[in-house]
Amino acid sequence: MAITQKSRWDDVGSEPPTGEAKYSAGEQPIAEYDNWFNKSVADDIAAINAWLDNLGLTKVYIDTEANMPASGLTTELFIATDTNKIYRGTGTGWQELTVDWNAILNKPSVFPPEAHQHDDSDLLGVDWSKILNKPSTYPPEAHTHTISEITDIGNASVNYANSAGDADTLDGFDSDQFLRKDIADTKTGDLTINGNLLSDTLRFTKSYKLPDGTDLDTVTTSGFYDGVNLINAPNGDTSWWYIVVQRHANSEKYVYQIAIDLNTDDGTFYIRKRMGDVWREWTKVITERNAHEIGGGVTYSTPTVYLGNGETLQLARFTLPAGKSFKVLKAQVAKSDGTSASGLSIEVYDNTNGTSVYSTSSATVQEGSPLATSNAGVEIIIRIKNNTGAAVECQGFVVGVIA
């Protein structure tokens, strides 16, 4: 960098432009820039001297009060660093300088100032030791307060507590209108829940006794019931029944009922449905224990018959209606003396397609398997076959139903 002139204290010089390159070690600054800096410092010093001259001060002491000189000239000032007080010499001693309230600028209208607030940005720092009524530790330890210590709670006796004469109510409702969670409480009347009822331990442990003479056509609310002398019970039976009801979620016109006979031990029960405004007939449900009593069932048996090897004895022959099938419930074959005869069997034969649908082994009972096709027009033959290799006297037995 070229040096154009020598540095001077009284020359305003030129302010260095932003981004000017740095000087290297041992290199003399450009005089115009150096003059600008020196002139700024000289002006500041001159201003301080002028201010001191205006005060008429010739000397300023800065020390603790313990080191204050015994007396001071009227042109001397002492600043105590430990008490933050300022003294001016009187010629025979020192006099503390005080501030006239009226001479203070930007002061509050009253002192101490009225209650007011400051933004967080106005607070430059807080001396913890100057905070009054602070907890002994920070954050404070867990503690409690009385209502009287809370200043913004309002009228606690009115807003947060019942009067002595209404101490067992909540929002105007008596305590017996609420269910308690800590005891096995009882609710009288209907309980409506707008939402799902979820529980891992909930049990429906009580059934409802229908009044004598109740018409089951009117029982459309889902639940568990029992009753006697019920109208529209299965077969018009007026004895005791267990009734299970489930209603469709959207309409009471779609319901199913299950009726279980209380007085029988064979598992007899019935089901029916309501479709729209019409109740369907009760339908008896076939179970293992009551299958032989099914109405419309077909039983075939033979007296003692002599069959040669490879011969058959036809017990029945019929054509299945559309959508129906033949189901064997029980089947058995044996020699005339009741003993097992190897090679004898009862067979369900699809005569239309020429295939054996089902065949027993000798002295074997088969229950509950569907044994025929449901295609329309299929001809079914039920017969006894002899594959023993010799002529035998035999007896056969079969119970079945078309469903």
JOQUIVEN-V441615 format. One record per run of one state. SS is the DSSP state (helix for helix, strand for strand, loop for the rest). FROM is the first residue (numbers start at 1). TO is the last residue. If there is no record, write none. Layout:
# JOQUIVEN-V441615
ss->{SS	SS}
from->{FROM	FROM}
to->{TO	TO}
This chain:
# JOQUIVEN-V441615
ss->{loop	helix	loop	strand	loop	helix	loop	strand	loop	strand	loop	strand	loop	strand	loop	helix	loop	helix	loop	helix	loop	helix	loop	helix	loop	helix	loop	strand	loop	strand	helix	loop	strand	loop	strand	helix	loop	strand	loop	strand	loop	helix	loop	strand	loop	strand	loop	strand	loop	strand	loop	strand	loop	helix	loop	strand	loop	strand	loop	strand	loop	strand	loop	strand	loop	strand	loop	strand	loop	strand	loop	strand	loop}
from->{1	31	56	59	64	65	68	72	73	76	81	85	90	93	97	101	104	120	123	128	131	147	150	156	160	164	167	169	171	173	175	178	208	210	215	216	219	223	228	231	232	234	237	241	248	254	262	269	276	278	280	283	285	291	294	298	302	305	308	312	320	326	336	344	351	355	360	370	371	379	387	392	403}
to->{30	55	58	63	64	67	71	72	75	80	84	89	92	96	100	103	119	122	127	130	146	149	155	159	163	166	168	170	172	174	177	207	209	214	215	218	222	227	230	231	233	236	240	247	253	261	268	275	277	279	282	284	290	293	297	301	304	307	311	319	325	335	343	350	354	359	369	370	378	386	391	402	403}
